Amino acid sequence: MKLLADFFLLMAVFCTVSFSAPVKPIPESMEVDRNKALLGQKLFFDPLLSKDGTVSCATCHDLQKGGDDGLQYSIGVGGKKGNINAPTVYNAVFNFRQFWDGRAEDLKEQVFGPIENPVEMDQTMKQTVDKLKKNPMYLSEFAKIYDNGITEENVADAIAEYEKTLITPNAPFDRYLRGEEDAIGQDAKEGYALFKSKGCIVCHNGTNVGGNFYNKFGIFKDANSSSLGRYNITKREEDKYVFKVPSLRNVALTSPYMHDGRTNSLREAVEIMSEHQLGRYITEEEIKKIVAFLESLTGQIPESVKKKHP
């Protein structure tokens, strides 16, 4: 009965999505406070935010390589290994919640997670503030922007403001949506049609082609998840194996895939999703075309990233 209920819910969402514009282009710019963003950029690349001075935000979110680290599980201070795949920081501003389990409401709240996680940066925000207050450059920079100088909230605010700039507009598919017919090839066009007709669009829609609600991993077939997902936060039985649906923006650059990094192959990721989430067979030719569509979601990295970071 639960499986049947999940199926009808999936179809109800599909009908809602299919009669509207299911995917929207990424805006070409975001409104940000430039001074805060520049300060946040310095903090993003500074390993001072970690206990032993070896790990920065950029360690697990390499902006030159898709906004993640390309590892199944990230390596934190002292060589400690995490237990969940690091998502890309690119376009995270468009996600309705942050982290796979959605425990952070926005980018600002998200900042506290990695810094205070004992397996990642292993440092309380109070310790981070104390360190930054010993740095003349940070004392000066924070004083120029914030009336109360360096505080936990202001550190998070600056980093979040920088992360708002990390958007990747003008992907070939975005240009296609804006009327540039030749921006993508025929395989990608047919792949998008399949993406919609097969039901992928039910979960992966909107500006971020995902990132806008939760769903169970393993609707039609047990996906043997290594994590309980939102259950770890809510302790509700119905939240077992439920995760925030990931964005598919720049997905061709962000392997390995799934919350547990179970495959490095985009082709295999499509096959896994079709089997476990849609409960339907998909041919190799269909997979090839869907992959072509997914590859057309690779956007332009920001100008600030092309330049040498502070």
N, C-alpha and C positions, 0 to 999 in steps of 0.2 A: 504493500500500500504506500509506503514512504517513497519508493522508487516511482510509482505512478504519480504521486503528488508532485515530486520533483520534475517529472516530465511535463505535466500540465503547466506548472509554474514557468518552466523554460519556454514553452510555446506561447504563453501569455505575454511574456516579456518580448519574445520574438515578434509577435504581431504588433506590439507597441512600437518597437524599434523600426520595423520594416516600412511603416507608413510615415516615417519622418526622415530627416537627413541623418543617417547613422554615424557618419564620420565627418568631422569638421577640421579644417586646416588649423595648424598652430599659428597663432598671431605672430607677426614679424618682430614684435618687441613687447616688453613688459614695462609697466610704470614702476620704477623703483627709486629709492633714495640713493643717489649715486655715491655719496660719501659713506653711507652705511655699507653699501655693497663693496666698495673698495677696501674698507676695513674688514669686512667679512671674508673677502678674498684672501687677505693676509692670514687670517685665522684658519681658513680652510686648508691652507698649505703648511701650517706650522705644527711640527711634531711636539711643540711645547705643551699642546693640549693632552698629551698622553703621559702616563706615569713615568716611563723611562726615556721619554724624548725620542722615540723611534717611529711612532705611528701618527699620521695626520689624517684628516678627513680624506685627503687626496690619495692616501695609501690604498684604501678600499674602493675609492671612486676616482679612477684614473680618467681624467677628462680627455685624454688623447686616445683612449681605447674604449669608447662607448659609455663612459661614466660608471663602470664597475671595474672589477679587478681580474676578470677572466678565470677566477678560481671557483671550484665547487664550494669551498668554504674559506672565508678570509682568514688571514693570519694576523693576530693582534700582538700586544706587548708580550715579550718573553717567548715568542714563538707559539703562543696559544692559538688553537684552531677553533673557529666558530662552528655552529651546527646548522646554519641556514645560509642560503646563497644571497650574497649582497646584491640588491637591486640597483639599477642605474639611478644616478642622481639627476640625469638629464630629464627635463620635463616633469620632475616630481611635483612641481608647483600645481600641476593640473590634476594630481591624484586627490581623491576625496578624503583619504586618510593616508598615514605613513606607516611603514613597516608592513611585512607580510600579514601580520595578525591585526593590523590597524590600531595598535595601541596608542599611537600619537595622532592627535587631531589635525596638526598642521606642521609645516616645516620648522617653526620655532620650537614646538614641543619635541620634535624629532631630534633636535640637536643634543638634548640631554642624554638620549639613549646610548649612542656609541661611546661618548666620553665616560659615562659612569658604568658601562658594562665591564665587568672584571676580565672578560675574555677579549675585549677590543682595546680600549684605551685605559681602562682601569684607574680612573681618577675622578674624584667627586668634583662637582662644579665649584664647590667652595675652594678646593685645592687649585683648580684651574684659575680662578679669580686671584688667589693669592700669588700664584706664579706670574700672572700677567701684570699685577701691580708692582712687581719688581723690575719690570721692563720699561725703561724710560719712553721708548717709542710708543708702546701701547698706552701708557699713562697719558701721553700727549694726545694721541689720536682719539681715544675715548672721551677725553675732556672736551675736545672740540665739537663732538657730536652729541654726547649725552650729558645732561646737567649733573647727574649723579655718578658720572664716570664709569669705572669698571664694576659691573655687577653680573650676577648669573644671568639675569633676564637680558641684559644688554649684550652679553656675549652671544647668547642664542639669537637675539634679534638681528645682530649684524651678520652672522653666518646665514641665517634664513634669508636675509635680504639679498645676499650674494647668490644664494641658490635659486632665487627667483629669476636671475639673469640667465640661468643655464637651460635655455630652451633651444630647440633645434628646428627652426622653421624651414620652409621652402624645400621640403622633401619632394621628390618627383611626383609622388601621389598627391601632395598638397597642391602642386602646380596644376595637376590634372583636374583636381576638384575646382580649381579656379578658372577652368576653361581651356587650359593648354593641352589639347588632345594628344599631342605627340610627346608629352612629358614622360609617359610610360609606354611600354611595348604591349603587343597584343596578349602575350602570356599573362602579364600583370593585370590587364583589364579582365581577362577571363578568370584569373585567379580571384579578383575582387568579387566577381559575380558568384563564384563558387563559395567564397568566404561568407557571402550572404545566404546563398541557397542551402548550404550545409548546416547553417546555424551558428557558425563561429561569431557572427556579428551580435548575437544575443548578449554575450559577455564582453566582447571587445568592440566597443563603440565609443562615440564622443570624440573630443579633441585628442585625448591620449590613446585612443583605440584600446580602452581598458582603464583600469585604475579608478573606476567610479562606483563599485559596489563589491560585496563579498559573494563568494560562491564555494560550494563544496568541491574538493578535488577528489574525483571518483564518483560521479553521479550514476553512471550506468555499469561501471565495473570498478572493483576495489583497486585503488591506485597504489596501495601499499606505502602510504605516506610515512615518512620518518618523523613527522611532527604532527601534533594535534591541532595546530593552528590557533584559531580564536578561542578554542576551549581553554587554552592556557590562561587566557585573560578573563573570560566570563564564567568558566566552570559549568556551562550549560551543555547538556548532552547533545543538543542539536547543532552545537558549534564545533563538534569534533571534525577535523579535517577541512574546516572552512578557512579560506584565505582571501585576502584582497586580490581581486583579479588584476594581474600585472598589465602594465602598458605594453603595447607592441611597437611603440616608437623605437626606431633604431635597433630592432630585435636582431637583425642580421649581425650586429656588432657585440651582442651582449651574452653570448654563450658562456658557460653552460646554462641550461634552461630548467625551469620549475624552481620551487622554493628549495628543493634539495639538490639542484644541479645534476639531475640524473642523466642528462644527455648533452653532448656538445653539438649535436646535429640538428639543424633547423628542420630538415626533412623529417627526422624521427620525432621531433617535438610536435609537428603537425599530426603525425600518425598517432602519437600517444593521446593528444587532445581529442582526436576524432573517435578513438576507441573508448576512452574513459569518460569523456564529457558529453559526447554526442551519441554514443552507442551505435555508430554506423560505419560501414565499410567505406574506404576511400582508395581510389586507384593511384598508381604511381604517377600517371599523367596529371591527375587532379592535384596531387601533392606538389608536383613540379610547378604548376601554375599558381597555386596558393603561395608557395615560397617566393615566386617571382613578385607577387603582390606585396608580400611582407618585406622583401628587399627594397621595394619602392618607398618604404616608410623611413628610410635613412635620411635624416635632415642635415642641415648645415650647422656645424659647431659655432658657438659665439666667437666674435672677433676677439674678445678678451681672452679666450682660451688659446687662440692662435698665437697670441703674443706670449712672451715669457712671463710667468706669474711673478708676483712681487718677491 
